[in-house]
Amino acid sequence: MRVLHVITGLRPGGAERQLLGIARHTEHDIEVAALASDGPIGDALREMGVPVHFIGMHSNRDPAAFWRLSALAGGFDLVAVHLYRACVWARPAARLGGVGTVVTTEHSIGTTMMEGRLISPVVRGLYVATERYSDRTIAVSAVVRDRLVAWGVPPAKIACVPNGIDLNSFSFDRTARRQVRAELGIGPDERVIGSISRLVRSKRVVDLVRAARSLGHIVIVGDGPERAAIEVAGVGWKVHTLGERADVQALLSAFDVFVAPSMPGEETFGLAALEAAASGLPVVVSACPALDGLDCPLVRWAGHDLRADIEGALRMRRATEPPAALDRYSIGDVVSRIDALYRDVWGAGRGRRPRSSRIAWSSSRSAA
């Protein structure tokens, strides 16, 4: 099958890293279309030989971008969409282009937030209105599945397939640990508390900085509207805000503890915390569906005293290999399930819709 994955952008993030994992393991012939931004994930895809198309969407009111996307999509058997803006734009665009099968992967629907934005009646309405153009929806956790059902998506239309990780790629690397610490001016025996996330209010990274001050160096990886507040909270303390980084494995090797104090009800999977546990790090989390219910001795669930929880995790020893409980998230197995779902949905819909409405269009790739 020829599959076009459509995503909002290709800067580092959980959904973007999942797309990279799919590209590495899929049996299908894939290409990727980014609506609004290129980035390190796009570079990694191109290095793998995956064609990457940049649609050049300048705003949410850009009809020319809609037509470009529709024309591009028409050359594929199946269109797979990821993240909110891609869902709203690519699902109807694919249908207009004559694509017979559309599959949505829903990564992030919180109680009040979706990808860092408040879920307003307009946001929800646009999502639900365009959902009719999707044949199936993959929910990355039971939490996401339940929220989709509450929004009105038929339960029979939803398949629950978790995110996956390459367990071997997160093994502890002493050389990377020394290099990252040297880059940041951190000594080999100093304690490092780390976090990797979108810097939005629901991730509570400001609370982490306030709780961990004086416990050691605090390394914050990611970007978003809360970055300025985090930097203010860290003034006078050993706080390093690194912005977006693609070298996740190296960063995790440099940490001693990973902390993700997300707001309850807003975390829908917890990929970064899962990756941290796979690297052998003690992990402090307040909400993480990926780790909930697992027998994983590295996980410490945050209570009312985040500072005490971090102190307790700093006394834990790093594991030398990924906990066995994480085997269920092997990226190869997860992508096999996704590939099989694509085949089944495409097979069920073949011949259902005419393909004559395809529009010929030669896209310019972002590498150009």
C-alpha positions as CSV (number, residue, x, y, z in Angstrom):
1,M,0.0,0.0,0.0
2,R,1.0,3.6,-0.6
3,V,0.3,5.5,2.6
4,L,0.5,9.3,3.1
5,H,1.0,10.4,6.7
6,V,-0.2,13.9,7.3
7,I,1.0,15.8,10.5
8,T,0.9,19.4,11.6
9,G,4.7,19.8,11.8
10,L,7.9,17.9,12.2
11,R,9.5,19.5,15.2
12,P,10.4,17.1,18.1
13,G,7.3,15.8,20.0
14,G,5.6,12.6,21.0
15,A,3.4,12.2,17.9
16,E,6.3,13.2,15.6
17,R,8.6,10.7,17.2
18,Q,6.0,8.0,16.8
19,L,5.7,8.9,13.1
20,L,9.5,8.4,12.9
21,G,9.1,5.0,14.5
22,I,6.4,4.0,12.1
23,A,8.6,5.0,9.2
24,R,11.4,2.8,10.4
25,H,9.3,-0.3,10.9
26,T,6.3,-0.1,8.5
27,E,5.8,-2.6,5.7
28,H,4.0,0.0,3.6
29,D,5.4,2.5,1.1
30,I,5.0,5.8,2.9
31,E,5.5,9.5,2.4
32,V,4.9,12.3,4.9
33,A,3.2,15.7,4.5
34,A,3.8,18.4,7.0
35,L,1.2,21.2,7.1
36,A,3.0,24.1,8.8
37,S,6.6,23.4,9.8
38,D,9.6,21.3,9.1
39,G,12.2,20.3,11.6
40,P,14.6,17.7,12.9
41,I,12.0,14.9,12.5
42,G,11.7,15.9,8.8
43,D,15.5,15.7,8.5
44,A,15.6,12.2,10.0
45,L,12.8,11.0,7.7
46,R,14.7,12.3,4.6
47,E,17.9,10.6,5.8
48,M,15.9,7.4,5.8
49,G,14.8,8.0,2.3
50,V,11.2,8.9,3.1
51,P,9.8,11.6,0.8
52,V,8.7,14.6,2.9
53,H,6.3,17.2,1.4
54,F,5.8,20.7,2.9
55,I,2.3,22.0,2.3
56,G,3.1,25.5,3.4
57,M,0.0,26.3,5.4
58,H,0.4,29.9,6.6
59,S,-2.7,30.1,8.8
60,N,-5.9,28.2,9.6
61,R,-7.6,30.1,6.8
62,D,-5.4,29.1,3.8
63,P,-7.6,27.6,1.1
64,A,-4.6,27.2,-1.3
65,A,-2.9,24.9,1.2
66,F,-6.1,22.8,1.4
67,W,-6.2,22.3,-2.4
68,R,-2.5,21.4,-2.4
69,L,-3.0,18.8,0.3
70,S,-6.0,17.4,-1.5
71,A,-4.2,17.1,-4.8
72,L,-1.2,15.4,-3.1
73,A,-3.3,13.0,-1.1
74,G,-5.1,11.8,-4.3
75,G,-2.1,9.7,-5.3
76,F,-2.3,7.4,-2.2
77,D,-4.3,4.3,-1.2
78,L,-4.6,5.5,2.4
79,V,-4.1,8.7,4.3
80,A,-3.1,8.6,8.0
81,V,-3.6,11.8,10.0
82,H,-1.9,12.8,13.2
83,L,-2.6,15.8,15.5
84,Y,-5.5,18.3,15.6
85,R,-4.9,20.6,12.7
86,A,-4.0,17.7,10.4
87,C,-7.3,16.0,11.4
88,V,-9.4,19.0,10.7
89,W,-7.7,19.7,7.3
90,A,-6.5,16.4,5.9
91,R,-9.6,14.3,6.5
92,P,-11.9,16.3,4.2
93,A,-9.0,17.1,1.8
94,A,-8.2,13.4,1.4
95,R,-11.8,12.6,0.5
96,L,-11.9,15.5,-2.0
97,G,-8.8,14.1,-3.5
98,G,-10.5,10.7,-4.0
99,V,-8.8,8.8,-1.3
100,G,-10.9,5.8,-0.3
101,T,-9.4,5.2,3.1
102,V,-8.6,7.6,5.9
103,V,-7.3,6.6,9.4
104,T,-6.9,9.0,12.3
105,T,-4.4,8.5,15.1
106,E,-5.5,10.5,18.2
107,H,-2.6,11.2,20.5
108,S,-3.9,13.9,22.8
109,I,-7.4,14.7,24.1
110,G,-7.2,15.8,27.7
111,T,-10.1,16.9,30.0
112,T,-9.7,20.6,29.1
113,M,-6.6,20.7,26.9
114,M,-5.7,19.3,23.5
115,E,-2.1,19.7,22.3
116,G,-1.6,22.6,24.7
117,R,-4.7,24.5,23.6
118,L,-8.0,24.8,25.5
119,I,-10.8,22.6,24.1
120,S,-13.3,25.2,23.2
121,P,-16.7,24.4,21.6
122,V,-15.2,25.4,18.2
123,V,-12.2,23.1,18.6
124,R,-14.4,20.2,19.6
125,G,-17.0,21.0,16.9
126,L,-14.4,21.1,14.1
127,Y,-12.8,17.8,15.2
128,V,-16.2,16.0,15.4
129,A,-17.4,17.5,12.2
130,T,-14.4,16.2,10.2
131,E,-14.3,12.9,12.0
132,R,-17.0,11.7,9.7
133,Y,-14.4,11.6,6.9
134,S,-12.3,9.1,8.8
135,D,-12.9,5.3,8.5
136,R,-11.1,4.3,11.8
137,T,-9.5,6.1,14.7
138,I,-6.5,4.7,16.6
139,A,-6.5,5.8,20.3
140,V,-3.1,5.6,21.9
141,S,-4.6,4.8,25.3
142,A,-7.8,3.8,27.0
143,V,-8.1,7.3,28.3
144,V,-8.1,8.7,24.8
145,R,-10.6,6.1,23.6
146,D,-13.0,7.0,26.4
147,R,-12.8,10.7,25.6
148,L,-13.4,10.0,21.9
149,V,-16.5,8.0,22.8
150,A,-17.7,10.9,25.1
151,W,-17.3,13.3,22.1
152,G,-19.6,11.1,20.0
153,V,-17.2,8.9,18.1
154,P,-18.8,5.4,17.7
155,P,-16.9,2.9,19.9
156,A,-16.8,0.4,17.0
157,K,-14.8,2.9,15.0
158,I,-12.0,3.1,17.6
159,A,-9.0,0.8,17.9
160,C,-6.8,1.1,20.9
161,V,-3.1,0.8,19.9
162,P,-0.5,2.3,22.2
163,N,2.5,4.3,21.2
164,G,5.7,2.3,20.9
165,I,9.4,2.8,21.6
166,D,12.6,1.1,20.5
167,L,13.6,-0.4,23.8
168,N,17.2,-1.0,22.8
169,S,17.8,2.6,21.6
170,F,17.3,4.0,25.1
171,S,20.0,2.0,26.8
172,F,22.3,4.0,29.1
173,D,25.3,5.5,27.3
174,R,28.2,6.7,29.5
175,T,29.9,8.6,26.7
176,A,26.7,10.5,25.9
177,R,26.3,11.2,29.7
178,R,29.8,12.8,29.8
179,Q,29.3,14.8,26.6
180,V,25.9,16.3,27.6
181,R,27.1,17.2,31.0
182,A,30.2,18.8,29.7
183,E,28.1,20.8,27.2
184,L,26.0,22.1,30.1
185,G,28.9,22.6,32.6
186,I,27.6,19.9,34.9
187,G,30.1,17.8,36.8
188,P,30.1,14.0,36.7
189,D,29.0,13.6,40.3
190,E,26.4,16.4,40.4
191,R,22.7,15.4,40.5
192,V,20.5,16.1,37.5
193,I,16.7,16.2,37.5
194,G,15.4,16.2,34.0
195,S,12.1,16.6,32.1
196,I,11.2,16.5,28.4
197,S,7.8,17.9,27.4
198,R,5.8,20.6,25.6
199,L,6.1,23.6,27.9
200,V,2.5,24.2,28.4
201,R,0.6,24.8,31.6
202,S,-0.9,21.3,31.8
203,K,2.7,19.8,32.1
204,R,3.3,21.8,35.3
205,V,7.0,22.2,34.6
206,V,7.1,25.5,36.6
207,D,5.9,23.4,39.6
208,L,8.8,21.0,39.0
209,V,11.4,23.8,38.9
210,R,10.0,25.3,42.2
211,A,10.0,21.9,43.9
212,A,13.5,20.8,42.8
213,R,15.4,24.0,43.4
214,S,18.5,23.3,45.5
215,L,18.3,19.5,44.9
216,G,20.7,19.7,41.9
217,H,20.8,20.8,38.3
218,I,17.4,20.9,36.6
219,V,17.4,20.3,32.8
220,I,14.2,21.2,30.9
221,V,13.9,20.0,27.3
222,G,11.1,21.3,25.1
223,D,9.5,24.6,24.1
224,G,6.2,26.3,24.4
225,P,4.3,29.3,26.0
226,E,5.5,28.4,29.6
227,R,9.2,28.7,28.8
228,A,9.5,32.3,30.0
229,A,7.7,31.5,33.3
230,I,10.0,28.5,33.8
231,E,13.1,30.6,33.2
232,V,11.8,33.2,35.7
233,A,11.2,30.5,38.3
234,G,14.7,29.2,37.8
235,V,16.6,32.5,38.2
236,G,19.4,32.0,40.7
237,W,19.2,28.2,40.6
238,K,20.9,25.6,38.4
239,V,18.2,25.5,35.8
240,H,19.0,24.7,32.1
241,T,16.3,25.3,29.5
242,L,17.5,23.7,26.3
243,G,14.5,24.1,23.9
244,E,13.7,21.4,21.5
245,R,16.3,18.6,21.1
246,A,16.3,15.5,19.0
247,D,19.1,13.7,21.1
248,V,16.6,12.2,23.6
249,Q,18.7,9.1,24.4
250,A,21.8,11.1,25.2
251,L,19.8,13.5,27.4
252,L,18.2,10.7,29.3
253,S,21.7,9.2,29.9
254,A,22.8,12.5,31.5
255,F,19.8,12.6,33.9
256,D,19.7,11.0,37.3
257,V,15.9,11.3,37.7
258,F,13.1,12.1,35.3
259,V,10.1,14.1,36.5
260,A,6.7,14.6,34.7
261,P,4.2,16.3,37.1
262,S,1.4,16.6,34.5
263,M,-2.1,17.8,35.6
264,P,-4.4,14.9,36.4
265,G,-6.8,14.3,33.5
266,E,-4.6,16.1,30.9
267,E,-1.9,13.4,30.3
268,T,-3.1,10.9,27.6
269,F,-0.1,8.6,27.3
270,G,3.3,9.8,28.7
271,L,5.8,8.9,26.0
272,A,8.7,10.7,27.5
273,A,8.2,9.1,30.9
274,L,8.0,5.7,29.2
275,E,11.3,6.4,27.3
276,A,12.9,7.5,30.6
277,A,11.9,4.3,32.3
278,A,13.3,2.3,29.3
279,S,16.6,4.0,29.8
280,G,16.7,2.8,33.4
281,L,15.9,6.1,35.0
282,P,13.9,6.5,38.2
283,V,10.7,8.3,37.1
284,V,8.4,10.5,39.1
285,V,5.0,11.0,37.5
286,S,1.7,12.3,38.6
287,A,-0.3,11.0,35.6
288,C,0.9,8.6,33.0
289,P,-1.5,6.1,31.3
290,A,1.4,4.3,29.7
291,L,2.9,3.3,33.1
292,D,-0.4,3.1,35.1
293,G,-0.9,-0.4,36.4
294,L,2.5,-1.7,35.3
295,D,4.8,-3.6,37.7
296,C,7.7,-1.2,37.1
297,P,10.0,-0.6,40.2
298,L,11.4,2.5,38.6
299,V,8.1,4.5,38.8
300,R,7.3,6.7,41.8
301,W,3.9,8.2,41.7
302,A,3.8,11.8,42.8
303,G,1.7,12.7,45.8
304,H,1.1,16.1,47.5
305,D,4.8,16.7,48.1
306,L,6.6,16.7,44.8
307,R,9.9,17.8,46.4
308,A,9.9,14.8,48.7
309,D,9.0,12.5,45.8
310,I,12.0,13.8,43.8
311,E,14.3,13.4,46.8
312,G,13.1,9.8,47.2
313,A,13.7,9.1,43.5
314,L,17.2,10.5,43.8
315,R,18.0,7.8,46.3
316,M,17.0,5.1,43.8
317,R,19.5,3.3,41.7
318,R,19.4,3.4,37.9
319,A,18.5,0.1,36.2
320,T,20.9,-1.5,33.8
321,E,18.3,-2.6,31.4
322,P,14.7,-1.8,30.4
323,P,12.1,-3.3,32.9
324,A,10.4,-6.4,31.4
325,A,7.0,-4.7,31.9
326,L,7.8,-2.3,29.1
327,D,8.0,-5.1,26.5
328,R,4.4,-4.5,25.5
329,Y,5.5,-1.2,24.0
330,S,8.1,-2.6,21.6
331,I,7.9,-0.4,18.5
332,G,8.2,-3.3,16.1
333,D,5.1,-5.0,17.6
334,V,3.1,-1.8,17.8
335,V,3.8,-0.9,14.1
336,S,2.9,-4.4,13.0
337,R,-0.5,-3.8,14.6
338,I,-0.9,-0.5,12.9
339,D,0.1,-1.9,9.5
340,A,-2.4,-4.7,9.9
341,L,-5.1,-2.2,10.8
342,Y,-4.3,-0.2,7.7
343,R,-4.6,-3.3,5.6
344,D,-7.9,-4.4,7.1
345,V,-9.5,-0.9,6.8
346,W,-8.3,-0.4,3.3
347,G,-9.4,-3.9,2.2
348,A,-12.9,-3.3,3.7
349,G,-13.2,0.0,1.8
350,R,-11.8,-0.9,-1.6
351,G,-14.1,0.1,-4.4
352,R,-16.4,1.9,-2.0
353,R,-15.5,5.4,-3.3
354,P,-14.5,6.4,-6.8
355,R,-10.9,7.5,-7.4
356,S,-11.6,9.6,-10.5
357,S,-11.6,12.9,-8.5
358,R,-7.9,12.8,-8.0
359,I,-6.2,16.0,-9.0
360,A,-2.7,15.9,-10.6
361,W,-0.2,18.0,-8.7
362,S,3.5,17.8,-8.3
363,S,4.5,18.9,-4.8
364,S,7.7,20.6,-3.9
365,R,9.5,18.8,-1.1
366,S,10.8,20.6,1.9
367,A,14.3,19.4,1.0
368,A,14.2,21.5,-2.1
